[in-house]
Amino acid sequence: MPEIRFYNREPVPVEMHKVKIVQKLTLLPGKERLAKMREAGFNTFLLHNGDIFMDMLTDSGVNAMSDNMQSAMLRADDAYAGSETFYRMRDKLEEIFGIGNLLPTHQGRACEHIIAQHLVRPGSCVIMNYHFTTSKAHVTRLGGHVEELVKDEGLIPKSDLPFKGNIDLDKVKACIAKEGAENIAYMRLEAGTNLIGGQPISYENMKAATELAKANGILTVLDASLLQDNLYFIKTREEGMQDKSIAEITRMIADLFDMIYFSARKFGFGRGGGILIRDEKLFHEMEDYITMFEGFLTYGGMSVKEMEALIIGFEETMDMDIISQGPQFIAHCVKELDALGVPMITPGGGLGAHIDARQMVDHIPSEQYPAGSLVAALYLCGGIRGMERGTLSEERNPDGSERIASVEMVRLAFPRRVFTLSQTEYVIDRVKWLYDHRHMIGGLRFVHEPKTLRFFTGRLEPVSDWPERLLAAYEADFGTDQ
């Protein structure tokens, strides 16, 4: 969308929609927030949504549907097998991606499960530009291992590089030589890279990486869950792409890959998922997994009403006016906080604004989960639920030691078409207050630690009484009802 210009002030993002349905929010008093945090084991995943003022945990499954998406739900075909809704969804995805073979799933991690189940063997390798928590867990569960080959510059928190999600082609060549092409199950490129700040990958880098893989007979897989943000960045940042439509760029990308999967909880503004498979033989080999693990082949665990909404959501994802709002609001949040001195991951990427927790609370050892501590502090001081993306999200090494994350971040997700500018300004204000009082924040330790994906259900406790002291300082500035 073109930037809305202002007469006598710097531009700010403008919502390109009007609000027609609202949902009430609640801001609990600080002492109640502390009690809720203790009940949740200082894990924001375990908070009740009714106890949260600004829910910035994720953009997954919490995006706002349009009026056209909601009205489409009324035409859903409820048939268990052969639903016409499925065929409409399949045809729409073929129109967008040029691949007609669709395996429907209930969400993105189901896609990862099925792909890994079919392709990963003990000792095999999966090349990625960067991992996502569940994408890596499915590979390692089956005895495989992941090689993360993002360019070193992508892990530098503060920079002005436009495509920090690019894979390092020299590292890819070295990995193929080391592992042997026959031992590489597939190359997975994520557009864009969730765990390093929603940073995009360029079309040219995807093209070069997939050509290298195909020259060595390696299957290429695109994780398109965050594709809509990546499309925006390619169109606005990559040379030669400004005059191409979002639909044209999407097809150019799709043509590079053997397989594309997505979480429709992100891509399409709804809930569900799917795997698009170019090779007919491979498609039929993988069909059985849907009936075994998901549902029938024409719904795959999804509600057909959601599927009808997604058909419209996929169309809306091809609209630059619609997909530009998320990145623009994120860029505004990052720019404002950066100007206030808060250490941010720059440039602003997709999905959300990301705080560099390693720098902001550098007095907290990595083994005491700096990002997890900062997330807990943010809920205490503002009722804002963010998400830890750091060491707490990693799994321990085989010897039981901590695997220290390359990047230690707090994600403030911006669900698409949900928050207003005034709510964004509230978040900026509370993060700035927390930054000014950052030395009061202490670490966390586990009291219940699951072996796998511990950040979802693990419970922790503070290493001191720092939450009480921090809350007292907050209430001194804002009162006990804020």
CORBEL-V892437 format. One record per residue. N is the residue number from 0. RES is the residue in one letter. SS is DSSP state (A for helix, B for strand, O for the rest). OMEGA is omega in whole degrees, 0 to 359 (999 if undefined). Layout:
n: {N;N}
res: {RES;RES}
ss: {SS;SS}
omega: {OMEGA;OMEGA}
This chain:
n: {0;1;2;3;4;5;6;7;8;9;10;11;12;13;14;15;16;17;18;19;20;21;22;23;24;25;26;27;28;29;30;31;32;33;34;35;36;37;38;39;40;41;42;43;44;45;46;47;48;49;50;51;52;53;54;55;56;57;58;59;60;61;62;63;64;65;66;67;68;69;70;71;72;73;74;75;76;77;78;79;80;81;82;83;84;85;86;87;88;89;90;91;92;93;94;95;96;97;98;99;100;101;102;103;104;105;106;107;108;109;110;111;112;113;114;115;116;117;118;119;120;121;122;123;124;125;126;127;128;129;130;131;132;133;134;135;136;137;138;139;140;141;142;143;144;145;146;147;148;149;150;151;152;153;154;155;156;157;158;159;160;161;162;163;164;165;166;167;168;169;170;171;172;173;174;175;176;177;178;179;180;181;182;183;184;185;186;187;188;189;190;191;192;193;194;195;196;197;198;199;200;201;202;203;204;205;206;207;208;209;210;211;212;213;214;215;216;217;218;219;220;221;222;223;224;225;226;227;228;229;230;231;232;233;234;235;236;237;238;239;240;241;242;243;244;245;246;247;248;249;250;251;252;253;254;255;256;257;258;259;260;261;262;263;264;265;266;267;268;269;270;271;272;273;274;275;276;277;278;279;280;281;282;283;284;285;286;287;288;289;290;291;292;293;294;295;296;297;298;299;300;301;302;303;304;305;306;307;308;309;310;311;312;313;314;315;316;317;318;319;320;321;322;323;324;325;326;327;328;329;330;331;332;333;334;335;336;337;338;339;340;341;342;343;344;345;346;347;348;349;350;351;352;353;354;355;356;357;358;359;360;361;362;363;364;365;366;367;368;369;370;371;372;373;374;375;376;377;378;379;380;381;382;383;384;385;386;387;388;389;390;391;392;393;394;395;396;397;398;399;400;401;402;403;404;405;406;407;408;409;410;411;412;413;414;415;416;417;418;419;420;421;422;423;424;425;426;427;428;429;430;431;432;433;434;435;436;437;438;439;440;441;442;443;444;445;446;447;448;449;450;451;452;453;454;455;456;457;458;459;460;461;462;463;464;465;466;467;468;469;470;471;472;473;474;475;476;477;478;479;480;481}
res: {M;P;E;I;R;F;Y;N;R;E;P;V;P;V;E;M;H;K;V;K;I;V;Q;K;L;T;L;L;P;G;K;E;R;L;A;K;M;R;E;A;G;F;N;T;F;L;L;H;N;G;D;I;F;M;D;M;L;T;D;S;G;V;N;A;M;S;D;N;M;Q;S;A;M;L;R;A;D;D;A;Y;A;G;S;E;T;F;Y;R;M;R;D;K;L;E;E;I;F;G;I;G;N;L;L;P;T;H;Q;G;R;A;C;E;H;I;I;A;Q;H;L;V;R;P;G;S;C;V;I;M;N;Y;H;F;T;T;S;K;A;H;V;T;R;L;G;G;H;V;E;E;L;V;K;D;E;G;L;I;P;K;S;D;L;P;F;K;G;N;I;D;L;D;K;V;K;A;C;I;A;K;E;G;A;E;N;I;A;Y;M;R;L;E;A;G;T;N;L;I;G;G;Q;P;I;S;Y;E;N;M;K;A;A;T;E;L;A;K;A;N;G;I;L;T;V;L;D;A;S;L;L;Q;D;N;L;Y;F;I;K;T;R;E;E;G;M;Q;D;K;S;I;A;E;I;T;R;M;I;A;D;L;F;D;M;I;Y;F;S;A;R;K;F;G;F;G;R;G;G;G;I;L;I;R;D;E;K;L;F;H;E;M;E;D;Y;I;T;M;F;E;G;F;L;T;Y;G;G;M;S;V;K;E;M;E;A;L;I;I;G;F;E;E;T;M;D;M;D;I;I;S;Q;G;P;Q;F;I;A;H;C;V;K;E;L;D;A;L;G;V;P;M;I;T;P;G;G;G;L;G;A;H;I;D;A;R;Q;M;V;D;H;I;P;S;E;Q;Y;P;A;G;S;L;V;A;A;L;Y;L;C;G;G;I;R;G;M;E;R;G;T;L;S;E;E;R;N;P;D;G;S;E;R;I;A;S;V;E;M;V;R;L;A;F;P;R;R;V;F;T;L;S;Q;T;E;Y;V;I;D;R;V;K;W;L;Y;D;H;R;H;M;I;G;G;L;R;F;V;H;E;P;K;T;L;R;F;F;T;G;R;L;E;P;V;S;D;W;P;E;R;L;L;A;A;Y;E;A;D;F;G;T;D;Q}
ss: {O;O;O;O;O;O;O;O;O;O;O;O;O;O;O;O;O;O;O;O;O;O;O;O;O;O;O;O;O;A;A;A;A;A;A;A;A;A;A;O;O;O;O;A;A;A;O;O;A;A;A;O;O;B;B;O;O;O;O;O;O;O;O;O;O;O;A;A;A;A;A;A;A;A;A;O;O;O;O;O;O;O;O;A;A;A;A;A;A;A;A;A;A;A;A;A;A;O;O;O;O;B;B;B;B;O;O;A;A;A;A;A;A;A;A;A;A;A;A;O;O;O;O;O;B;B;B;B;O;O;O;O;A;A;A;A;A;A;A;A;A;O;O;O;B;B;B;B;O;B;O;A;A;A;A;O;O;B;O;O;O;O;O;O;O;O;B;O;A;A;A;A;A;A;A;A;A;A;A;O;A;A;A;B;B;B;B;B;B;B;O;O;B;A;A;A;O;O;B;O;O;O;A;A;A;A;A;A;A;A;A;A;A;A;A;O;O;O;O;B;B;B;B;O;O;O;A;A;A;A;A;A;A;A;A;A;A;O;O;O;O;O;O;O;O;A;A;A;A;A;A;A;A;A;O;O;O;O;B;B;B;B;B;O;O;O;O;O;O;O;O;O;B;B;B;B;B;O;O;A;A;A;A;A;A;A;A;A;A;A;A;A;A;A;O;O;O;O;O;O;O;O;O;A;A;A;A;A;A;A;A;A;A;A;A;A;A;O;O;A;A;A;A;A;A;A;A;A;A;A;A;A;A;A;A;A;A;A;A;O;O;O;O;B;O;B;O;O;O;O;O;B;B;B;B;B;A;A;A;A;O;O;O;O;O;A;A;A;O;A;A;A;A;A;A;A;A;A;A;A;O;O;O;B;B;O;B;B;B;O;A;A;A;O;O;O;O;O;O;O;O;O;O;O;O;O;O;O;B;B;B;B;B;O;O;O;O;O;O;O;A;A;A;A;A;A;A;A;A;A;A;A;A;A;A;A;O;A;A;A;O;O;O;B;B;B;B;B;O;O;O;O;O;A;A;A;A;O;B;B;B;B;O;O;O;A;A;A;A;A;A;A;A;A;A;A;A;A;O;O;O;O}
omega: {175;179;177;182;180;185;188;177;177;180;171;179;178;179;180;176;173;185;182;175;181;177;185;175;180;174;180;171;186;182;176;177;178;179;179;180;178;178;181;181;180;176;185;176;186;173;171;183;179;180;185;177;179;183;180;179;188;170;188;175;182;179;181;174;174;176;180;177;182;180;179;182;183;183;186;176;188;183;179;180;176;181;178;176;179;183;175;179;179;182;179;179;176;178;183;188;179;178;187;182;185;169;182;179;183;173;189;183;173;175;180;179;184;179;180;182;183;191;186;176;178;180;181;186;171;178;177;169;169;184;161;188;184;179;179;183;179;179;183;178;182;177;176;176;184;172;179;190;175;177;182;182;179;182;175;188;186;178;176;181;186;185;183;177;183;177;181;185;177;177;178;179;180;180;178;179;182;187;189;185;183;180;180;185;177;171;179;174;180;181;356;190;187;193;171;172;181;185;186;172;183;175;182;179;176;181;181;182;181;176;178;179;183;177;179;177;182;179;181;184;176;168;185;183;180;186;186;176;181;177;178;183;177;182;184;186;188;181;177;183;186;183;180;178;177;179;179;180;180;181;177;179;184;182;181;194;174;184;177;173;183;165;177;170;175;183;179;174;182;180;180;179;179;176;175;187;185;184;184;181;178;178;182;177;185;182;185;181;181;181;179;191;190;188;179;187;180;166;171;179;179;166;180;176;175;180;178;178;181;179;176;179;177;177;182;178;177;183;183;179;182;187;181;187;180;179;180;177;178;180;178;180;180;181;182;181;178;179;179;177;180;181;184;169;181;356;176;180;176;172;182;172;187;177;175;184;181;179;185;179;185;177;180;179;180;181;176;168;181;181;178;178;181;177;178;180;181;176;178;186;175;181;182;177;172;181;174;174;182;185;178;179;176;171;183;172;180;181;178;178;180;169;185;183;177;180;181;189;164;180;171;186;175;175;189;176;184;187;177;180;181;176;176;179;176;180;179;181;183;177;178;178;181;178;181;180;190;184;176;183;177;185;179;173;182;166;171;187;174;182;184;177;187;183;179;190;179;178;184;174;178;182;179;178;184;179;179;181;178;181;178;178;179;182;176;180;189;183;185;182;183;999}
